[in-house]
Amino acid sequence: MQKTVLSKSSQFKLGLTSYTKALRLIWANNLVRYLLIPVLLNIIVVVALVFSGMGIGDWINGIIERSVENMNGWIHAGMIAIKIILPIIFFALFIFIGGTIVNILMSPIYTFLSEKTETILTGKEFPFDMKQTIRDIWRAIRIAIRNTAKQLLLTVLCLLLNFIPVVGSVASIILIFIINAYYFGYGFMDYTYERWRLSPKESRQETHKLKFFAFTNGAIYSLPLYLFCGAFIAAFIGGVSTVAATISQLTLKEQSN
């Protein structure tokens, strides 16, 4: 599909400049409210995870109370530690995978934003079709889950580099960032490809041709995830990333035609 061959530098430039265009389009067409939804989802997800940690802690402590006849100070201290540590662990889990969870939950909104962007830029309308919409959302969720599985596998492999002092740790951090950025960018690009009725295989092929653009698009989304509570910032950026990807894909499609 993509006939225009872009150099690495052109793809990087396209990825960066598309964000400023996306922000202007979002602001001019009153789409800002859709960027606030993932922030709300983030709050819901983190609260759910923390309370899940508290609930599991209470469940474990209940088992201990029923199983241990002579409760001593150490056991009580251990139970208190469980009640405190588990919610912290679940919150840490949110820090690492919160962005991915929200992306999956936001698939319907990102699908809409991508479609709305194409309508604004081309005038092409997309009549609402419930069955097709459900198929598109299900496809987006499947791809998000598959990409997440690949990200996690490659991340675990990269973490093995930490056994090499200093150099391995630095390489691990850089590679994990590149991997995450690419797959996030791929996900944002696929909202357009699914609307153009490309198969998942064709979508992967087209994204691979524009891998440096996909990386740049996803990198801007990924950067905040490395900050404490950065998932809240990334959630706001996700909608912008989707619009930016759509703008660039439409530009390239026009050039190819």
Secondary structure, DSSP 8 states (H G I E B T S, - for coil): -------HHHHHHHHHHHHHHHHHHHHHTT-HHHHHHHHHHHHHHHHHHHHHHHHHHHHHHHHHHHH-SS--HHHHHHHHHHHHHHHHHHHHHHHHHHHHHHHHHTHHHHHHHHHHHHHHHH-------HHHHHHHHHHHHHHHHHHHHHHHHHHHHHHGGGGSTTHHHHHHHHHHHHHHHHHHHHHHHHHHHHHTT--HHHHHHHHHHTHHHHHHHHHHHHGGGGSTTHHHHHHHHHHHHHHHHHHHHHHHHHHH-
